[in-house]
Amino acid sequence: MSTADLVWAAIGFVLSVMVFSYLLGDNALFRLAIHLFIGAASGYAAVILATQVVYPRLILPLLSKPITTGDLILDIVIPMLLSLMLLLVLWQRFSPAGRVPLALLLGAAAAFAISGAARGTLLPQAQATIQLFNPAGLPAALPEAILTTLGVVTVLVYYYHGVKVAPDGSLKRPRWVRIGAVIGGTIIFITLGALYAGVLTTAISALVERLYAFWTLVSALVR
Amino acid sequence: MAGVICPNCRRSNPEGALFCVFCQAALNRPGIPPAPRPGAADDEPEWLRRVRERKEKDSTRPRTSGEEVDSNLDTVLRRIGFTRNPLSGHDDETARPQETPQQAELIPEETAGSEDIDIQLVVGQNTPSSEPATNTLEESLQAEPDEGIQVAAAEDSREDILSAGDDAQTPDTPDDGNSVDPELIPEIITEPAGTAQAPYTPVMPGLEEIQGALQGEEITYTEPVSIPPVQPDRPQRVSFEETLRAERQPTVLPAYRRNRSSYVVRWLITGLLFGLISLAILGGAAPRSLPVNIPLETASLYESLRGIPPAAKVLLVIGYQPAYSGEIETAAGAVMRLLAERGSKFQVISTSSQNLFLANRLLDSTKRNYPSQLAPYMAGNGYDILGYLPGGPAGLRGLLTDLPASLPVGVDLNPAQNALQAAGIQQLDDYDAILVLTDDPETARLWVEQISPDLSGTRLWMAVSSQAIPLVRPYFRSGQVDGLVGGLYGAACLEQVLRETGPALRLWNGYENGLLIALFTILVGGILNFTGFSLIHHRKEEAR
């Protein structure tokens, strides 16, 4: 291990201990570490945005590219105008001007998200569920196909909130909906449990990796 | 059952009700301040002030002399045997009766003299008026001077209408504070038959005591008066204003009292975790209880890796946070090792501006773990960092449509196009594989949704953290992802297949100990919690 590696490992160790000090409760060391991380991350992000977005996409084309009128308008004027309008959000008096670029951003994001969800999730996932009943693999895949279909249908039923008026005037969900909702709710419950287990596993992995790095550093110092 | 009588429809409501369950009018309850009058509160919302100003402007417009306002109120009052009291300030100023002391007594104290008292349906009076109005009830009751009641019908719930009535007076009419805009009243009083029909019975608070006390008193009406709900948005508005007022009040939160036993439990769990994991790491024993069955997605990834051509071009996507670098780098390390063995070229992008530095760290840690395979790899030599890709889903679509334009400069500020040209990459399909490294299922989903449908021949692999596995696995099952390795578990499986002890297997024993302690803690905590709850419940039952 080189000297530089050793120094950085020691800094990492100290910062890890500062974060672990939260076990004692909220304290100055923990807050110092958190502020250090946030400050470093914000500074780094600002530099990356300046060098990777503003410089190559706004300034570089202006300096190096032979500019035609069309390029000038499309590549420089419109982006710069929209950026300036977005900056005006900082001043309350002119903040309405910022709605135009914000609307463009949100509209574009929504369009991409909707089309992507339809093409990339809804249709392929529905197709995959149906594909389980492909006769070619049916005898073996039948239990999985039934369970998957049952899960999909009952979870959808769980989110059905329509009611009917009973003869006595009370509002009730149909019986099949109630039964389906109980099964669907159970499946959702199991899914959330699996997600929680995943989060716990990830946390344990991070702790093990940090402790491994710590003991590696200690053993390197001892040698 | 004693309830609250609605001042509007005269029906009985449950105790504690703020609004009438029949007509939605606000119930006049002591202790609840009325909604603020226009201009009463300096801190009223801007939108409310504008609405009031608009209403005021509209209602105070000068009326022409020919503008005859023959309101439905007159019709209704005539139907029940009355005419409109001149107190409304409409026509005959001279016919306005003076309020007698007896009348003042009969008006509830909280409303008497208030500016909210605008409508008075004078049913009778104890003494004849000195200035009788034509065809009014006063006149009809003059024959029976000892009988009569007076109904003060104005309530806070009609504040907006009544206040509008205050302002709606014609300029030649002196403002006595008790006038009502006749245009507004019928909207309250009249309603199509069949809605909110309520026979008029004088059961207002304060009237029960005198009812039947007078000889010959019999107040019965043949035609029911239809009293519709007050404007439907009124209760909501009052409720909204009350909520706004309540939100402005500072609330002192109760201080969190630290429990000594929680400290003990916390340190106990910490000690167990640190001690047993460190013991496993320092022990250096061979990995035990390794997974027997390799997950389908990991096996598929391995098969896909073996099928890749030599010197393949692979796009690495950094989409994880530094906190998860230990787990992701372990999972991705085994994949990179296999690729490096075949002489693959890596090009790296980041979808987060904060995490581009992790590209260098990934190379360093992988070289450290697999020195023999990755020794020749250096930044710019088989490993190019193309930079940060902004724009989220739009940026990903841009990667498909115009790859060089999406990545203008590398991290060294040199044009990324140089590295792309050197590798012979013109478009995304020129890569043999894309390996997405992420801890976030949303990032994985974005790549599947935006990129996967348009790829032809390029494999899409993922190395994700354990927490993302359950949400990414369906995309593998549907065939949208060609291979997947998840967390330390997936990496350990891959290393087992490679028959090589990598970082995952070195951490395995500590990882297993950590999971055992977590399971033990959850189990014991659950049992203790259940037992304690049952005990408390049992004691409460006994106490009853």
HADDOCK unambig.tbl for C-alpha pairs under 7 A between the chains (distance, minus, plus):
assign (segid A and resid 41 and name CA) (segid B and resid 354 and name CA) 6.06 0.50 0.50
assign (segid A and resid 44 and name CA) (segid B and resid 354 and name CA) 6.32 0.50 0.50
assign (segid A and resid 45 and name CA) (segid B and resid 353 and name CA) 5.19 0.50 0.50
assign (segid A and resid 45 and name CA) (segid B and resid 354 and name CA) 4.80 0.50 0.50
assign (segid A and resid 48 and name CA) (segid B and resid 353 and name CA) 6.00 0.50 0.50
assign (segid A and resid 49 and name CA) (segid B and resid 353 and name CA) 6.63 0.50 0.50
assign (segid A and resid 52 and name CA) (segid B and resid 387 and name CA) 6.98 0.50 0.50
assign (segid A and resid 52 and name CA) (segid B and resid 388 and name CA) 6.38 0.50 0.50
assign (segid A and resid 52 and name CA) (segid B and resid 409 and name CA) 6.55 0.50 0.50
assign (segid A and resid 56 and name CA) (segid B and resid 408 and name CA) 6.19 0.50 0.50
assign (segid A and resid 56 and name CA) (segid B and resid 409 and name CA) 6.57 0.50 0.50
assign (segid A and resid 109 and name CA) (segid B and resid 393 and name CA) 6.91 0.50 0.50
assign (segid A and resid 109 and name CA) (segid B and resid 394 and name CA) 6.82 0.50 0.50
assign (segid A and resid 112 and name CA) (segid B and resid 393 and name CA) 6.33 0.50 0.50
assign (segid A and resid 112 and name CA) (segid B and resid 394 and name CA) 6.65 0.50 0.50
assign (segid A and resid 116 and name CA) (segid B and resid 449 and name CA) 4.81 0.50 0.50
assign (segid A and resid 116 and name CA) (segid B and resid 450 and name CA) 5.49 0.50 0.50
assign (segid A and resid 117 and name CA) (segid B and resid 449 and name CA) 6.14 0.50 0.50
assign (segid A and resid 119 and name CA) (segid B and resid 449 and name CA) 6.67 0.50 0.50
assign (segid A and resid 120 and name CA) (segid B and resid 448 and name CA) 6.24 0.50 0.50
assign (segid A and resid 120 and name CA) (segid B and resid 449 and name CA) 3.93 0.50 0.50
assign (segid A and resid 120 and name CA) (segid B and resid 450 and name CA) 6.96 0.50 0.50
assign (segid A and resid 120 and name CA) (segid B and resid 453 and name CA) 6.56 0.50 0.50
assign (segid A and resid 121 and name CA) (segid B and resid 449 and name CA) 6.45 0.50 0.50
assign (segid A and resid 124 and name CA) (segid B and resid 478 and name CA) 6.59 0.50 0.50
assign (segid A and resid 125 and name CA) (segid B and resid 478 and name CA) 6.28 0.50 0.50
assign (segid A and resid 128 and name CA) (segid B and resid 478 and name CA) 5.08 0.50 0.50
assign (segid A and resid 195 and name CA) (segid B and resid 467 and name CA) 6.21 0.50 0.50
assign (segid A and resid 195 and name CA) (segid B and resid 470 and name CA) 6.72 0.50 0.50
assign (segid A and resid 198 and name CA) (segid B and resid 466 and name CA) 5.01 0.50 0.50
assign (segid A and resid 198 and name CA) (segid B and resid 467 and name CA) 3.91 0.50 0.50
assign (segid A and resid 199 and name CA) (segid B and resid 466 and name CA) 6.88 0.50 0.50
assign (segid A and resid 199 and name CA) (segid B and resid 467 and name CA) 4.66 0.50 0.50
assign (segid A and resid 201 and name CA) (segid B and resid 466 and name CA) 6.34 0.50 0.50
assign (segid A and resid 202 and name CA) (segid B and resid 465 and name CA) 6.54 0.50 0.50
assign (segid A and resid 202 and name CA) (segid B and resid 466 and name CA) 5.52 0.50 0.50
assign (segid A and resid 202 and name CA) (segid B and resid 467 and name CA) 6.15 0.50 0.50
assign (segid A and resid 204 and name CA) (segid B and resid 511 and name CA) 6.67 0.50 0.50
assign (segid A and resid 204 and name CA) (segid B and resid 514 and name CA) 6.08 0.50 0.50
assign (segid A and resid 204 and name CA) (segid B and resid 515 and name CA) 6.92 0.50 0.50
assign (segid A and resid 205 and name CA) (segid B and resid 327 and name CA) 6.24 0.50 0.50
assign (segid A and resid 205 and name CA) (segid B and resid 488 and name CA) 6.90 0.50 0.50
assign (segid A and resid 205 and name CA) (segid B and resid 511 and name CA) 6.24 0.50 0.50
assign (segid A and resid 206 and name CA) (segid B and resid 324 and name CA) 6.67 0.50 0.50
assign (segid A and resid 206 and name CA) (segid B and resid 326 and name CA) 6.16 0.50 0.50
assign (segid A and resid 206 and name CA) (segid B and resid 327 and name CA) 6.47 0.50 0.50
assign (segid A and resid 208 and name CA) (segid B and resid 277 and name CA) 6.75 0.50 0.50
assign (segid A and resid 208 and name CA) (segid B and resid 507 and name CA) 6.84 0.50 0.50
assign (segid A and resid 208 and name CA) (segid B and resid 510 and name CA) 6.21 0.50 0.50
assign (segid A and resid 208 and name CA) (segid B and resid 511 and name CA) 6.06 0.50 0.50
assign (segid A and resid 209 and name CA) (segid B and resid 326 and name CA) 5.97 0.50 0.50
assign (segid A and resid 211 and name CA) (segid B and resid 278 and name CA) 6.78 0.50 0.50
assign (segid A and resid 212 and name CA) (segid B and resid 281 and name CA) 6.56 0.50 0.50
